[in-house]
Amino acid sequence: MKRVDPELVEILVCPDTKLNVDLVPTETVDKINLAIKENNILNIDGQSVKEPLQDGLLREDDKIIYPVRDSIPVMLIGEGIPMEQFE
């Protein structure tokens, strides 16, 4: 799996809170993708997430993960995935 360029990650921030983001461990992406496959994940907009993540960027307060698809971070507020779904 190709990861997002670390230099890009350094300049990205959450579009809502402006908090920094960082790459999540591959195990976390795998856990999220399993839940997506089981149709158990909603994004901030309340829509079911159907497309698996290639990677993810976690907001520094650990509350929201932004998906990465085709090596492109999807930094749209509504596309964020609340991490409380995994607790």
Secondary structure by P-SEA (a helix, b strand, c coil): cccccaaaaaaccccccccbbbbccaaaaaaaaaaaaaccccccccccccccccbbbbcccccbbbbbccccccccccccccccccc
